[in-house]
Amino acid sequence: MRKIKYLLIVLFAAPLWHACNKFEDMPETSVNERINERMEEYQTYLSAAPFGWKAYLLTKSGLQKNFTFKFDDKNRVISTLEDDASKREESSYRLKYLQRPSLLFDTYSILHKLADPNPNVYGGEWSKGMESDFEFAFMSASANRIELKGLFNESKLILIKATSEEDSKNTFVDNAKMINEIMKLRTYFKRTTIDDKEYEVDFNPGDRKFALIYYVDGFAKRIESSFYVVGNEVNFYTPLVLGTDTIKVLNDVSFNTAGYVDVKLGAVNLKITEAIEPLYYDKTAVTRFWASGRQLSFTPWVSDSKKDYLNDASITAGTGLNQRVAILGYNPAYDLMGYAADYSLYFGTAIAKTIDVNTGLIKYSFLGTVGSIPAAYRTIIIQTAQNFADPKGLYVIEKGASKYDLVTASDARKWISFGPL
């Protein structure tokens, strides 16, 4: 028995000896030292960019804004916002370890305006503002690209190192160029085919959103993401998941003179084409859109992808009337498309509706004007009403809670949007 005990002691002692050797092989640097090394590395990334950083922000509220930042090694940063690319604002920043390395804009800056809870500063809701951030955690970082996430509202902020002064300025023009390319598709409805499956495409550079829609048993399935544009690339803040494929970027997006938009999806070439009817039409949407006494706001008409082609905005500028109000069933004989301020109607037009439940279309006819319309705006307002009188009627496309688009059924080249008042 005594020999067995000695043998056990020797057997247990051997692993302990080797374990001690393992501890001796551990790095000599402490956790704090490694954190400091990482922070110094990030500081170098930020300040070692002679032309600054192109920056793309997506807030919790869905607001998207493009910036440029130029950081120095003395904790000062010069910021420019797309709202006024000629205006440069200087503030301070610092790096701090808060559970993970973080970038803090620690004096009032452009980012603070977007996060201001007072909507009079930049908009948004009371106590929330645009739900942006001015303190961000590093999610990934290299010398050319940094991804950050807001510590409070989880805003996404992408920094891409500018390669020249011109590249930096492109931060504010790339999206406009993309709009010009997509606007060359004239119709409201757009299509593409991926792996022999047809999809509707909702490509909206104005709102910086992209979606693919397909239908299963008559129900729409929508895959959507907000995006930012770098050159002729569309980059998704959240990748699109399509079956087993994950789509992070659309490359080489450009209009082809043959009448479609070319897109490269990895090694696959796609075409986004015009369509004059939806891939699938929900005929019941029209009954949810129209209800007697219902009040909605409406936008100016879009024609061939050109927003406000009638210059309806001149009415607001010239009269101060800043509300467009549709009152459905204003009178048993007609709906009213009116212009108002502080919910007081001043003038408008009357249009009579007919709903075809078999086709799901709504047809209108122009009846006349209501109130005293200023002569300078009479043509715009009457044409706005006459656009409803498409000979084939209007598709009603439900976009969300009390949100609808009406699209001309004859060619899908004119459309107007309605939403909560």
FENSULDA-V421983 format. One record per residue. N is the residue number from 1. RES is the residue in three letters. PHI is phi in whole degrees, -180 to 180 (999 if undefined). PSI is psi in whole degrees, 0 to 359 (NA if undefined). OMEGA is omega in radians with two decimals (999 if undefined). Layout:
{{N/RES/PHI/PSI/OMEGA} {N/RES/PHI/PSI/OMEGA}}
//
This chain:
{{1/MET/999/321/-3.09} {2/ARG/-65/324/3.12} {3/LYS/-66/322/3.13} {4/ILE/-64/319/3.13} {5/LYS/-62/317/3.14} {6/TYR/-63/321/-3.13} {7/LEU/-64/319/3.12} {8/LEU/-63/319/3.12} {9/ILE/-61/316/3.14} {10/VAL/-65/318/-3.12} {11/LEU/-65/320/3.13} {12/PHE/-74/330/-3.09} {13/ALA/-71/326/-3.08} {14/ALA/-61/313/3.11} {15/PRO/-62/324/3.14} {16/LEU/-64/322/3.12} {17/TRP/-63/316/3.13} {18/HIS/-68/326/3.09} {19/ALA/-63/319/3.11} {20/CYS/-61/321/3.11} {21/ASN/-63/324/3.13} {22/LYS/-63/316/3.13} {23/PHE/-61/324/-3.13} {24/GLU/-68/338/-3.13} {25/ASP/-86/355/-3.13} {26/MET/-65/150/3.11} {27/PRO/-58/146/-3.12} {28/GLU/-80/341/-3.12} {29/THR/-71/144/3.14} {30/SER/-85/170/3.10} {31/VAL/-60/316/-3.13} {32/ASN/-61/321/3.13} {33/GLU/-66/320/3.13} {34/ARG/-68/323/3.07} {35/ILE/-63/315/-3.14} {36/ASN/-63/322/3.10} {37/GLU/-63/318/3.14} {38/ARG/-66/318/3.14} {39/MET/-64/320/3.10} {40/GLU/-65/323/3.11} {41/GLU/-63/314/3.13} {42/TYR/-65/321/3.10} {43/GLN/-60/318/3.11} {44/THR/-64/317/3.10} {45/TYR/-55/310/-3.04} {46/LEU/-64/314/-3.01} {47/SER/-85/340/-3.11} {48/ALA/-90/50/3.11} {49/ALA/-132/92/-3.01} {50/PRO/-60/333/3.13} {51/PHE/-106/9/3.08} {52/GLY/81/195/-3.07} {53/TRP/-125/137/2.96} {54/LYS/-83/133/-3.00} {55/ALA/-129/138/-3.08} {56/TYR/-130/119/-3.03} {57/LEU/-114/135/2.98} {58/LEU/-124/116/-3.10} {59/THR/-89/170/3.13} {60/LYS/-62/328/-3.14} {61/SER/-77/352/-3.13} {62/GLY/98/356/3.09} {63/LEU/-65/137/3.08} {64/GLN/-122/131/-3.13} {65/LYS/-140/145/3.07} {66/ASN/-105/141/-3.12} {67/PHE/-132/170/2.74} {68/THR/-128/144/3.08} {69/PHE/-128/141/3.01} {70/LYS/-131/109/-3.08} {71/PHE/-95/140/2.98} {72/ASP/-109/181/-3.10} {73/ASP/-90/12/3.10} {74/LYS/-116/24/3.07} {75/ASN/65/33/3.02} {76/ARG/-116/146/-3.14} {77/VAL/-137/137/3.06} {78/ILE/-105/125/-3.05} {79/SER/-118/146/3.05} {80/THR/-135/134/-3.12} {81/LEU/-109/147/-3.09} {82/GLU/-60/337/3.14} {83/ASP/-57/325/3.10} {84/ASP/-150/88/-3.03} {85/ALA/-68/350/3.12} {86/SER/-88/351/-3.08} {87/LYS/-99/123/3.14} {88/ARG/-111/130/3.14} {89/GLU/-119/135/3.14} {90/GLU/-107/137/3.09} {91/SER/-149/189/-3.13} {92/SER/-115/161/3.08} {93/TYR/-145/166/3.02} {94/ARG/-156/158/3.04} {95/LEU/-102/137/-3.12} {96/LYS/-147/147/3.11} {97/TYR/-91/110/3.11} {98/LEU/-126/86/-3.01} {99/GLN/68/326/2.99} {100/ARG/-153/162/-3.12} {101/PRO/-55/134/-3.05} {102/SER/-135/149/3.08} {103/LEU/-108/119/-3.09} {104/LEU/-114/124/2.95} {105/PHE/-88/99/-2.84} {106/ASP/-99/4/2.91} {107/THR/-128/160/-2.99} {108/TYR/-56/128/-3.05} {109/SER/-141/184/3.08} {110/ILE/-59/321/3.14} {111/LEU/-62/324/3.11} {112/HIS/-64/326/3.13} {113/LYS/-63/317/3.13} {114/LEU/-67/332/-3.12} {115/ALA/-92/355/-3.06} {116/ASP/-62/127/-3.10} {117/PRO/-71/349/3.08} {118/ASN/-88/113/-3.07} {119/PRO/-64/344/3.10} {120/ASN/-70/343/3.14} {121/VAL/-78/311/-3.12} {122/TYR/-143/356/-3.12} {123/GLY/111/191/-3.11} {124/GLY/90/201/-3.10} {125/GLU/-102/156/3.04} {126/TRP/-59/138/3.13} {127/SER/73/354/-3.12} {128/LYS/-122/328/-3.02} {129/GLY/60/221/3.12} {130/MET/-92/11/3.09} {131/GLU/54/48/3.10} {132/SER/-101/187/-3.13} {133/ASP/-136/159/2.97} {134/PHE/-131/8/3.01} {135/GLU/-129/127/-2.99} {136/PHE/-133/144/3.03} {137/ALA/-95/142/3.04} {138/PHE/-73/124/3.06} {139/MET/-98/324/3.03} {140/SER/-159/154/-3.09} {141/ALA/-156/141/2.98} {142/SER/-145/180/-3.12} {143/ALA/-68/342/-3.06} {144/ASN/-116/345/-3.08} {145/ARG/-151/135/3.13} {146/ILE/-133/133/3.06} {147/GLU/-115/130/-3.09} {148/LEU/-128/156/3.08} {149/LYS/-132/133/-3.12} {150/GLY/-60/140/-3.09} {151/LEU/-76/336/-3.08} {152/PHE/-106/305/-3.09} {153/ASN/-102/1/3.11} {154/GLU/60/33/3.01} {155/SER/-59/151/3.08} {156/LYS/-103/130/3.13} {157/LEU/-130/119/-3.14} {158/ILE/-108/127/3.07} {159/LEU/-112/129/3.09} {160/ILE/-125/127/-3.07} {161/LYS/-65/127/3.11} {162/ALA/-75/142/-3.10} {163/THR/-98/349/3.13} {164/SER/-165/171/3.08} {165/GLU/-63/320/3.13} {166/GLU/-65/320/3.11} {167/ASP/-62/320/3.10} {168/SER/-62/316/3.14} {169/LYS/-65/331/3.13} {170/ASN/-63/342/3.08} {171/THR/-52/326/-3.03} {172/PHE/-101/359/-3.12} {173/VAL/-121/342/-3.09} {174/ASP/-59/317/-3.11} {175/ASN/-67/321/3.11} {176/ALA/-63/321/3.09} {177/LYS/-64/321/3.12} {178/MET/-66/320/3.09} {179/ILE/-57/316/-3.14} {180/ASN/-61/323/3.12} {181/GLU/-68/313/-3.08} {182/ILE/-71/327/-3.13} {183/MET/-65/345/3.11} {184/LYS/-72/344/2.93} {185/LEU/-82/118/-2.92} {186/ARG/-86/340/-2.99} {187/THR/-94/156/3.08} {188/TYR/-66/317/-3.10} {189/PHE/-89/140/-3.13} {190/LYS/-139/151/-3.05} {191/ARG/-134/156/2.91} {192/THR/-152/164/3.12} {193/THR/-125/127/3.11} {194/ILE/-127/123/-3.12} {195/ASP/52/46/3.10} {196/ASP/66/13/3.10} {197/LYS/-113/132/-3.08} {198/GLU/-89/138/-3.14} {199/TYR/-130/146/2.87} {200/GLU/-81/145/-3.12} {201/VAL/-116/125/3.02} {202/ASP/-111/93/-3.05} {203/PHE/-110/107/-3.01} {204/ASN/-126/87/3.13} {205/PRO/-63/335/3.10} {206/GLY/-62/314/3.10} {207/ASP/-91/356/3.13} {208/ARG/57/49/3.09} {209/LYS/-133/146/3.12} {210/PHE/-134/137/3.13} {211/ALA/-143/146/2.95} {212/LEU/-112/131/-3.10} {213/ILE/-123/131/3.00} {214/TYR/-134/171/-2.99} {215/TYR/-127/137/3.07} {216/VAL/-127/115/-3.12} {217/ASP/54/38/3.09} {218/GLY/85/357/-3.14} {219/PHE/-105/132/-3.10} {220/ALA/-76/135/2.99} {221/LYS/-113/122/-3.02} {222/ARG/-117/126/3.07} {223/ILE/-112/117/-2.93} {224/GLU/-137/150/3.03} {225/SER/-154/149/2.93} {226/SER/-76/155/-3.09} {227/PHE/-143/164/2.97} {228/TYR/-128/152/-3.03} {229/VAL/-109/129/3.02} {230/VAL/-125/110/-3.06} {231/GLY/64/236/3.09} {232/ASN/-107/26/3.09} {233/GLU/-107/140/3.02} {234/VAL/-107/113/-3.08} {235/ASN/-105/129/-3.08} {236/PHE/-91/132/3.05} {237/TYR/-64/321/3.05} {238/THR/-123/118/-3.08} {239/PRO/-57/146/3.05} {240/LEU/-82/131/3.11} {241/VAL/-105/115/-3.08} {242/LEU/-123/96/-3.06} {243/GLY/66/239/3.12} {244/THR/-95/0/-3.11} {245/ASP/-97/144/3.06} {246/THR/-117/120/-3.07} {247/ILE/-103/114/-3.13} {248/LYS/-101/334/-3.04} {249/VAL/-155/147/2.96} {250/LEU/-107/125/-3.07} {251/ASN/-103/155/3.00} {252/ASP/52/48/3.13} {253/VAL/-78/120/-3.13} {254/SER/-159/153/3.13} {255/PHE/-82/133/3.08} {256/ASN/-97/135/-3.09} {257/THR/-63/348/3.06} {258/ALA/-74/352/3.02} {259/GLY/108/22/3.10} {260/TYR/-142/170/3.11} {261/VAL/-103/126/3.07} {262/ASP/-83/138/3.09} {263/VAL/-140/137/3.05} {264/LYS/-108/122/3.13} {265/LEU/-112/93/-2.99} {266/GLY/66/237/3.12} {267/ALA/-93/1/-3.06} {268/VAL/-98/133/3.06} {269/ASN/-93/126/3.12} {270/LEU/-114/158/3.01} {271/LYS/-122/131/2.99} {272/ILE/-104/118/-3.00} {273/THR/-116/164/3.06} {274/GLU/-76/153/3.04} {275/ALA/-145/145/-3.10} {276/ILE/-103/4/3.07} {277/GLU/-149/156/3.14} {278/PRO/-70/155/3.08} {279/LEU/-62/321/3.03} {280/TYR/-143/137/-3.09} {281/TYR/-117/127/3.09} {282/ASP/-85/101/-3.07} {283/LYS/-70/346/-3.10} {284/THR/-86/350/-3.08} {285/ALA/-64/328/-3.08} {286/VAL/-63/326/-3.13} {287/THR/-75/337/3.06} {288/ARG/-81/332/3.11} {289/PHE/-71/311/-3.01} {290/TRP/-96/124/3.04} {291/ALA/-148/131/-3.06} {292/SER/-57/131/3.12} {293/GLY/85/359/-3.13} {294/ARG/-74/142/3.13} {295/GLN/-121/128/3.13} {296/LEU/-135/158/2.97} {297/SER/-88/157/3.06} {298/PHE/-136/155/-3.14} {299/THR/-98/168/2.96} {300/PRO/-65/159/3.12} {301/TRP/-69/147/2.98} {302/VAL/-106/137/3.08} {303/SER/-132/125/-3.11} {304/ASP/52/40/3.12} {305/SER/74/1/3.10} {306/LYS/-89/118/-3.12} {307/LYS/-72/143/3.08} {308/ASP/47/51/-3.09} {309/TYR/-67/342/3.10} {310/LEU/-89/355/-3.09} {311/ASN/64/45/3.06} {312/ASP/-61/333/-3.14} {313/ALA/-60/336/3.14} {314/SER/-66/337/3.12} {315/ILE/-68/314/3.09} {316/THR/-60/315/-3.10} {317/ALA/-64/324/-3.05} {318/GLY/-90/337/-3.05} {319/THR/-118/341/-3.06} {320/GLY/82/359/3.10} {321/LEU/-78/111/-2.98} {322/ASN/-110/16/3.12} {323/GLN/-128/133/3.00} {324/ARG/-109/119/-3.00} {325/VAL/-122/124/3.02} {326/ALA/-101/122/3.08} {327/ILE/-112/105/-3.10} {328/LEU/-79/133/-3.08} {329/GLY/67/32/3.09} {330/TYR/-57/325/3.09} {331/ASN/-138/149/3.13} {332/PRO/-53/336/-3.07} {333/ALA/-95/344/-3.05} {334/TYR/-159/162/2.95} {335/ASP/-97/153/-3.13} {336/LEU/-111/129/3.02} {337/MET/-108/98/-2.95} {338/GLY/-114/165/3.10} {339/TYR/-118/132/-2.97} {340/ALA/-144/168/2.97} {341/ALA/-142/133/-3.09} {342/ASP/52/39/3.08} {343/TYR/65/18/3.05} {344/SER/-105/118/-3.12} {345/LEU/-76/140/3.11} {346/TYR/-111/317/3.13} {347/PHE/-165/171/3.13} {348/GLY/178/200/-3.13} {349/THR/-134/155/3.14} {350/ALA/-110/132/3.10} {351/ILE/-133/135/-3.11} {352/ALA/-96/135/-3.04} {353/LYS/-110/152/2.96} {354/THR/-136/126/-3.14} {355/ILE/-103/127/3.08} {356/ASP/-104/102/-3.07} {357/VAL/-71/340/3.14} {358/ASN/-73/321/3.14} {359/THR/-97/341/-3.08} {360/GLY/77/14/-3.14} {361/LEU/-98/155/3.02} {362/ILE/-117/133/3.14} {363/LYS/-115/141/3.14} {364/TYR/-125/155/2.97} {365/SER/-133/143/-3.11} {366/PHE/-80/128/-3.12} {367/LEU/-102/319/-3.10} {368/GLY/159/192/-3.08} {369/THR/-104/160/3.11} {370/VAL/-129/129/-3.13} {371/GLY/81/183/-3.09} {372/SER/-98/103/-3.10} {373/ILE/-87/127/3.09} {374/PRO/-57/140/-3.06} {375/ALA/-58/326/-3.08} {376/ALA/-65/337/-3.05} {377/TYR/-116/3/-3.05} {378/ARG/-62/315/-3.12} {379/THR/-62/317/-3.14} {380/ILE/-62/314/-3.05} {381/ILE/-70/320/3.12} {382/ILE/-68/318/3.11} {383/GLN/-64/325/3.06} {384/THR/-57/316/3.14} {385/ALA/-71/320/-3.10} {386/GLN/-68/335/3.11} {387/ASN/-63/338/3.11} {388/PHE/-70/340/-3.02} {389/ALA/-90/48/3.06} {390/ASP/-65/134/-3.05} {391/PRO/-60/332/3.12} {392/LYS/-95/354/-3.13} {393/GLY/98/192/-3.07} {394/LEU/-130/133/2.94} {395/TYR/-72/144/3.03} {396/VAL/-111/112/-3.11} {397/ILE/-106/116/-3.12} {398/GLU/-80/123/-3.07} {399/LYS/-107/348/-3.10} {400/GLY/163/193/-3.13} {401/ALA/-63/113/-3.14} {402/SER/57/30/3.11} {403/LYS/-123/125/-3.08} {404/TYR/-142/148/2.95} {405/ASP/-114/135/3.03} {406/LEU/-108/128/-2.99} {407/VAL/-126/135/-3.14} {408/THR/-63/126/-3.06} {409/ALA/-76/340/-3.09} {410/SER/-71/323/-3.08} {411/ASP/-148/357/3.14} {412/ALA/57/26/-3.10} {413/ARG/-105/2/2.99} {414/LYS/-133/142/3.07} {415/TRP/-155/158/-3.11} {416/ILE/-141/148/-3.06} {417/SER/-115/145/3.08} {418/PHE/-123/148/3.12} {419/GLY/-156/180/3.13} {420/PRO/-58/143/3.14} {421/LEU/-82/NA/999}}
//
